[in-house]
Amino acid sequence: MTSAKRDTGHDATPVGWAERVTVMQLAFGQMGTHVLGAAVRLGIFEQLGEGERTADDLARLLGTHPQATHRLLRALAGLQLLTETAPGTFAVTPAGHLLRSGVPGTLSSVARVFTDPSMTRGWDHLEHSIRTGDTGFDAAFGTDFFSYLKERPELSAEFNTAMGQATQVVAEVLPAHYDFGRFGTVVDVGGGDGTLLSAVLRAHPGPRGVLYDTAEGLAQAPALLAGEKLTDRVTLTAGDFFASAPAGGDLYLLKSVVHDWNDEQCVTILRNIREVIPDHGSLVLVEPVLSPVVSAESHPLTYLSDLNMLVNLGGRERTADDFAALCTAAGFTLDTVTPLPRPNVFHVIEAKPS
């Protein structure tokens, strides 16, 4: 009887255990966000660098409480951003190295921005947004996200850097998966610091570029273009894409722009482009494209991004049919929707003037 009892499941995984783990991980998820934000702002990954240190050493360097520092480091090791090489001694993992500024592929500014109260407090109003369709950020701060940034130059600069870092994953693959070389002038609308346009022009020496954004959005662009030796090939144009688009391009490129805005605002942006694009020109949107039905292959971050657009900006992620409707309303005809190679979640959405 004892043996039979052992064989019938004394050590077996309880029914529903995996599902319970999933729920608990989601319930604790915000804690991981705060751990990440604190670690980046304290400079833990920078101080560890390529080596290893004890918790006491780090506490002395950072001016933090030794025991509390040790507990934070253990949590970071549990999240696989650090590894504990010996009791109380820690080193940075490959994922953790992406949280060091200045290293290839760094996401340090992404981590700072997306764990900043300016990005997290709107989520406190998610229920309000679901009930009303209104933006949680506006309820939390009394203004819209981009107006808030405009009044805070340091945060605006960090946001611009974060957007450049997030764009890098697209910049590494897009130039090889779309024929930019057949165009004379590529206008990157809402192109920020020029991360994507720079990658396009490096890979395709023929076209010239126009980088179009607000003055705040363009603030880091001159330094980046100078570093890439592209200053002579790119014209910086400050403006408001709700009011106009710069003439002279035969390709108008928008990456992660239309998802920031509601349908009416998107149509305004695209109509302004339609007024200046030649009949033989092309409009290219680079955005995630939601599948008609959520499946096991669907990337969860795309749906979280969709809610982030609702909570913080008032925009949304869209299906291919949604993009077709936007294009039609703005005087374009959707031509092709092409996914970039996995694990990239972005698609190239090309439309032609109607």
Backbone torsions as a table, in degrees:
resi	resn	phi	psi	omega
1	MET	NA	-40.4	179.9
2	THR	-62.8	-44.7	179.7
3	SER	-63.3	-43.2	-179.1
4	ALA	-62.2	-39.7	179.6
5	LYS	-62.9	-40.8	179.0
6	ARG	-63.7	-40.8	-177.5
7	ASP	-70.3	-24.5	-175.5
8	THR	-87.0	8.3	168.6
9	GLY	127.7	17.8	177.6
10	HIS	-55.9	-37.2	-179.8
11	ASP	-101.5	6.8	-176.0
12	ALA	-74.0	153.1	176.0
13	THR	-67.8	129.9	-179.9
14	PRO	-58.5	149.3	178.4
15	VAL	-60.7	133.2	178.1
16	GLY	80.0	11.5	-176.3
17	TRP	-62.9	-46.2	-179.0
18	ALA	-60.4	-38.9	179.3
19	GLU	-67.4	-37.7	177.8
20	ARG	-64.6	-40.7	178.4
21	VAL	-61.3	-42.7	179.0
22	THR	-58.3	-46.6	-179.0
23	VAL	-65.0	-43.4	-178.7
24	MET	-65.7	-37.8	177.7
25	GLN	-62.7	-38.8	178.1
26	LEU	-69.4	-39.8	179.8
27	ALA	-63.5	-34.3	-179.7
28	PHE	-91.3	-0.5	-171.2
29	GLY	-57.9	-40.0	-178.7
30	GLN	-63.9	-26.3	178.6
31	MET	-66.6	-40.4	177.1
32	GLY	-62.1	-37.9	177.3
33	THR	-60.6	-43.9	-179.6
34	HIS	-69.9	-35.5	175.8
35	VAL	-61.5	-46.4	179.2
36	LEU	-60.1	-48.5	-178.0
37	GLY	-61.7	-43.7	-180.0
38	ALA	-63.8	-42.1	-178.0
39	ALA	-63.9	-41.7	179.7
40	VAL	-67.8	-43.9	-177.6
41	ARG	-70.3	-30.5	176.7
42	LEU	-75.1	-19.3	180.0
43	GLY	85.5	25.5	-176.3
44	ILE	-63.3	-43.9	-177.1
45	PHE	-69.2	-34.2	177.3
46	GLU	-66.6	-42.8	-177.7
47	GLN	-68.2	-36.2	178.2
48	LEU	-72.3	-41.1	178.1
49	GLY	55.0	-132.3	-178.7
50	GLU	-89.6	-5.6	-174.8
51	GLY	-104.7	-152.5	177.7
52	GLU	-142.5	153.4	-179.9
53	ARG	-144.7	158.0	172.8
54	THR	-79.8	160.9	177.3
55	ALA	-60.9	-39.0	179.2
56	ASP	-64.1	-41.0	177.7
57	ASP	-60.7	-45.9	-179.9
58	LEU	-63.2	-40.8	179.5
59	ALA	-60.2	-40.6	178.3
60	ARG	-65.5	-42.0	-180.0
61	LEU	-65.5	-38.2	-174.0
62	LEU	-90.8	-13.8	-175.9
63	GLY	71.0	35.6	-177.6
64	THR	-112.2	169.5	-179.6
65	HIS	-70.7	125.5	-173.4
66	PRO	-57.4	-49.9	-177.1
67	GLN	-66.9	-42.2	179.3
68	ALA	-63.8	-37.5	177.6
69	THR	-63.3	-44.0	178.4
70	HIS	-58.7	-41.9	-178.9
71	ARG	-66.9	-37.8	176.4
72	LEU	-65.5	-41.5	179.7
73	LEU	-63.8	-39.3	177.2
74	ARG	-63.0	-40.4	178.4
75	ALA	-63.6	-40.4	177.7
76	LEU	-64.5	-35.2	175.5
77	ALA	-67.8	-39.3	176.4
78	GLY	-63.2	-29.7	177.4
79	LEU	-87.4	3.5	175.3
80	GLN	68.1	26.0	172.6
81	LEU	-95.8	-22.7	172.3
82	LEU	-128.0	164.8	170.6
83	THR	-128.1	140.4	178.3
84	GLU	-92.0	103.6	-173.5
85	THR	-79.1	-23.1	174.9
86	ALA	-156.6	163.1	-178.9
87	PRO	-52.6	116.5	177.7
88	GLY	81.8	4.8	-179.4
89	THR	-117.8	135.0	-170.3
90	PHE	-133.0	150.0	174.6
91	ALA	-136.6	163.1	-176.7
92	VAL	-86.4	136.2	175.0
93	THR	-83.1	170.6	175.6
94	PRO	-55.6	-39.4	177.4
95	ALA	-66.5	-40.4	179.4
96	GLY	-63.6	-32.6	179.1
97	HIS	-61.7	-25.0	177.5
98	LEU	-69.7	-9.0	178.9
99	LEU	-99.2	7.5	172.4
100	ARG	-94.0	133.0	179.0
101	SER	-71.5	145.6	174.2
102	GLY	86.6	-4.1	178.1
103	VAL	-92.4	154.1	179.1
104	PRO	-57.3	132.7	178.6
105	GLY	77.3	11.6	-176.0
106	THR	-54.8	143.1	174.8
107	LEU	-122.1	25.6	-174.8
108	SER	-62.3	-42.7	179.7
109	SER	-71.8	-33.9	174.1
110	VAL	-57.8	-46.1	179.7
111	ALA	-63.5	-41.5	179.7
112	ARG	-63.7	-46.1	-175.5
113	VAL	-69.9	-45.5	-174.1
114	PHE	-79.0	-5.6	171.4
115	THR	-109.3	3.3	179.5
116	ASP	-76.9	146.7	177.4
117	PRO	-54.0	-29.7	178.3
118	SER	-61.5	-23.4	179.4
119	MET	-102.6	-27.4	-174.1
120	THR	-92.0	-28.8	-174.9
121	ARG	-67.7	-30.8	176.8
122	GLY	-59.7	-32.1	179.7
123	TRP	-67.2	-21.3	173.7
124	ASP	-62.7	-18.6	-177.3
125	HIS	-107.8	22.0	-179.2
126	LEU	-58.1	-44.7	179.5
127	GLU	-58.8	-42.2	177.5
128	HIS	-58.7	-43.9	-179.9
129	SER	-64.7	-39.6	179.7
130	ILE	-66.9	-40.0	-178.4
131	ARG	-71.2	-34.1	-170.9
132	THR	-112.8	-21.8	-171.5
133	GLY	80.6	1.0	-179.3
134	ASP	-84.9	161.7	-177.1
135	THR	-79.1	127.2	-179.7
136	GLY	-66.6	-33.4	-179.3
137	PHE	-58.6	-45.0	-178.4
138	ASP	-62.0	-37.3	178.3
139	ALA	-67.6	-35.2	-177.5
140	ALA	-77.6	-37.7	-170.7
141	PHE	-115.5	-8.5	177.8
142	GLY	75.7	13.9	177.8
143	THR	-157.6	170.9	178.6
144	ASP	-84.7	164.5	-171.3
145	PHE	-59.8	-48.8	-174.6
146	PHE	-72.0	-31.3	173.1
147	SER	-66.0	-38.8	176.9
148	TYR	-60.6	-45.7	178.7
149	LEU	-62.1	-41.0	-175.5
150	LYS	-59.2	-31.1	-179.0
151	GLU	-85.3	-1.6	-176.9
152	ARG	-132.1	82.3	-173.3
153	PRO	-56.3	-37.8	-178.3
154	GLU	-66.8	-44.0	177.2
155	LEU	-67.1	-37.4	178.4
156	SER	-61.3	-42.7	178.6
157	ALA	-64.9	-40.3	177.5
158	GLU	-64.1	-40.3	178.0
159	PHE	-63.0	-44.5	178.3
160	ASN	-59.6	-43.3	178.4
161	THR	-63.6	-41.6	178.9
162	ALA	-61.3	-42.0	179.9
163	MET	-65.5	-36.9	175.8
164	GLY	-64.3	-41.8	178.4
165	GLN	-64.2	-43.5	179.7
166	ALA	-65.9	-31.4	-179.6
167	THR	-73.3	-20.8	-174.4
168	GLN	-57.1	-35.2	-178.4
169	VAL	-65.7	-29.8	175.1
170	VAL	-80.6	-40.6	-178.2
171	ALA	-60.6	-28.2	-178.7
172	GLU	-73.9	-22.5	-174.7
173	VAL	-119.2	-28.9	-173.9
174	LEU	-59.8	-44.2	-175.9
175	PRO	-59.2	-26.0	179.6
176	ALA	-88.9	-6.8	-176.0
177	HIS	-117.9	13.4	173.8
178	TYR	-151.5	138.9	-174.2
179	ASP	-84.8	81.6	177.1
180	PHE	-72.8	-21.1	-174.6
181	GLY	-65.7	-16.0	-179.1
182	ARG	-84.1	-0.1	-178.6
183	PHE	-107.0	154.6	178.4
184	GLY	-89.2	-40.0	-178.0
185	THR	-139.3	121.9	177.5
186	VAL	-100.0	119.4	176.9
187	VAL	-100.9	113.3	179.1
188	ASP	-93.1	103.6	-175.1
189	VAL	-86.5	122.9	-175.5
190	GLY	70.9	33.1	-170.8
191	GLY	-82.1	0.9	173.2
192	GLY	59.0	-128.0	-174.8
193	ASP	-80.3	-2.1	176.6
194	GLY	90.9	14.2	-179.3
195	THR	-57.0	-48.2	-176.9
196	LEU	-72.6	-45.4	-179.0
197	LEU	-61.6	-38.7	177.9
198	SER	-60.5	-43.6	179.5
199	ALA	-63.6	-39.9	178.7
200	VAL	-63.3	-46.8	-176.3
201	LEU	-71.6	-32.3	175.8
202	ARG	-63.9	-39.8	-177.5
203	ALA	-79.9	-22.7	-176.7
204	HIS	-129.7	98.1	-172.7
205	PRO	-72.6	-11.7	-175.9
206	GLY	-76.0	-52.1	-173.2
207	PRO	-70.0	156.5	166.1
208	ARG	-97.9	167.4	-178.6
209	GLY	-127.5	150.5	169.6
210	VAL	-125.3	125.2	178.6
211	LEU	-104.9	116.5	-172.2
212	TYR	-119.2	120.5	179.2
213	ASP	-163.9	178.1	173.3
214	THR	-67.8	165.2	177.5
215	ALA	-59.3	-38.2	178.7
216	GLU	-67.0	-40.4	-179.6
217	GLY	-65.5	-30.9	-177.9
218	LEU	-87.7	-0.4	-169.0
219	ALA	-56.4	-38.1	-178.2
220	GLN	-91.8	-4.6	-174.2
221	ALA	-64.4	-44.2	-177.5
222	PRO	-56.6	-42.1	-179.4
223	ALA	-66.9	-41.6	-179.6
224	LEU	-65.5	-45.3	-179.0
225	LEU	-65.1	-37.2	177.7
226	ALA	-64.7	-41.1	178.8
227	GLY	-64.3	-30.3	178.8
228	GLU	-89.9	-0.1	-178.2
229	LYS	58.2	42.2	-178.3
230	LEU	-118.7	7.5	-176.4
231	THR	-55.1	-40.0	-177.0
232	ASP	-73.6	-15.2	-178.3
233	ARG	-101.7	-3.2	-175.3
234	VAL	-126.9	132.1	172.3
235	THR	-100.9	126.2	175.9
236	LEU	-89.4	126.5	-179.0
237	THR	-129.9	114.7	177.9
238	ALA	-87.6	138.3	179.5
239	GLY	-178.3	-172.8	-176.8
240	ASP	-121.4	112.0	-175.7
241	PHE	-70.3	-8.1	171.4
242	PHE	-79.5	-16.4	-179.2
243	ALA	-101.6	-36.5	-175.9
244	SER	-167.3	170.5	172.0
245	ALA	-130.3	147.0	-179.0
246	PRO	-71.2	135.3	176.8
247	ALA	-77.8	165.9	171.9
248	GLY	107.4	-6.8	178.9
249	GLY	-95.8	155.1	169.3
250	ASP	-113.1	-5.1	168.7
251	LEU	-133.0	126.2	176.3
252	TYR	-112.0	118.4	-172.4
253	LEU	-111.8	127.9	176.8
254	LEU	-131.0	114.1	178.5
255	LYS	-112.1	124.2	178.7
256	SER	54.2	40.4	176.9
257	VAL	-105.6	-55.7	-171.5
258	VAL	-67.2	-23.2	179.3
259	HIS	-70.5	-13.0	178.2
260	ASP	-76.0	-14.8	-165.3
261	TRP	-129.2	158.8	177.0
262	ASN	-76.3	173.5	-173.1
263	ASP	-59.6	-44.4	-178.6
264	GLU	-61.8	-43.1	179.0
265	GLN	-65.4	-40.0	178.8
266	CYS	-62.1	-42.5	179.4
267	VAL	-62.0	-38.3	176.8
268	THR	-60.9	-47.0	178.9
269	ILE	-59.0	-47.8	-175.6
270	LEU	-71.7	-33.3	176.9
271	ARG	-65.9	-36.3	177.2
272	ASN	-63.3	-36.0	175.2
273	ILE	-69.5	-40.5	-179.2
274	ARG	-60.0	-31.1	-179.0
275	GLU	-68.8	-22.7	-175.0
276	VAL	-115.8	-13.0	-177.0
277	ILE	-77.9	138.4	177.0
278	PRO	-71.3	161.0	-176.9
279	ASP	-61.5	-27.8	-179.9
280	HIS	-89.9	2.3	-175.5
281	GLY	-78.4	175.9	179.8
282	SER	-132.5	144.7	171.4
283	LEU	-108.4	127.9	178.7
284	VAL	-124.7	120.2	172.8
285	LEU	-103.6	135.5	176.7
286	VAL	-116.6	105.8	-173.2
287	GLU	-149.8	158.0	165.0
288	PRO	-63.6	150.4	175.7
289	VAL	-123.7	118.7	179.8
290	LEU	-71.3	139.8	173.8
291	SER	-73.9	155.6	-179.4
292	PRO	-58.9	-31.3	178.9
293	VAL	-132.6	133.7	178.0
294	VAL	-65.9	129.8	-178.4
295	SER	-128.7	177.3	179.1
296	ALA	-63.6	-24.7	-179.7
297	GLU	-83.9	-12.4	-178.8
298	SER	-69.0	138.4	-177.6
299	HIS	-83.2	123.5	-176.5
300	PRO	-62.0	-29.3	-178.7
301	LEU	-63.0	-29.3	179.2
302	THR	-64.4	-38.8	-178.9
303	TYR	-77.0	-31.9	172.7
304	LEU	-67.4	-38.6	176.0
305	SER	-61.7	-39.0	178.5
306	ASP	-58.9	-45.0	177.8
307	LEU	-69.0	-34.1	176.7
308	ASN	-63.1	-37.5	176.0
309	MET	-62.7	-41.2	177.2
310	LEU	-62.7	-48.1	-172.7
311	VAL	-71.4	-44.3	-169.6
312	ASN	-104.5	-25.7	-173.1
313	LEU	-126.2	-24.6	-176.7
314	GLY	89.9	6.9	177.5
315	GLY	-96.1	-160.3	-178.9
316	ARG	-165.7	155.4	165.4
317	GLU	-82.7	159.6	-170.5
318	ARG	-138.7	158.5	172.5
319	THR	-84.9	171.6	176.5
320	ALA	-60.7	-38.6	177.7
321	ASP	-64.5	-37.2	177.1
322	ASP	-62.5	-43.2	178.8
323	PHE	-65.3	-38.3	178.2
324	ALA	-61.6	-40.9	-179.8
325	ALA	-65.9	-41.2	177.7
326	LEU	-61.1	-46.1	-178.3
327	CYS	-61.8	-45.3	-179.5
328	THR	-60.7	-44.2	-178.7
329	ALA	-64.7	-24.8	-177.4
330	ALA	-98.7	1.8	177.9
331	GLY	93.9	22.9	176.0
332	PHE	-120.4	162.3	173.2
333	THR	-119.4	122.9	178.7
334	LEU	-63.1	130.0	-176.4
335	ASP	-104.6	-61.9	-177.5
336	THR	-138.6	152.2	172.7
337	VAL	-128.7	110.9	-172.3
338	THR	-122.7	120.4	178.5
339	PRO	-72.6	142.5	169.3
340	LEU	-76.8	158.6	-175.4
341	PRO	-58.0	139.4	174.3
342	ARG	-62.1	149.5	8.8
343	PRO	-85.2	9.9	177.0
344	ASN	-60.8	136.4	-178.2
345	VAL	-97.5	-0.3	-174.5
346	PHE	-87.2	155.2	176.1
347	HIS	-124.0	153.8	171.2
348	VAL	-98.5	115.4	-176.6
349	ILE	-110.0	108.9	-176.2
350	GLU	-106.3	135.1	178.2
351	ALA	-133.3	154.8	179.9
352	LYS	-117.1	149.5	174.8
353	PRO	-59.4	135.3	-180.0
354	SER	-76.7	NA	NA
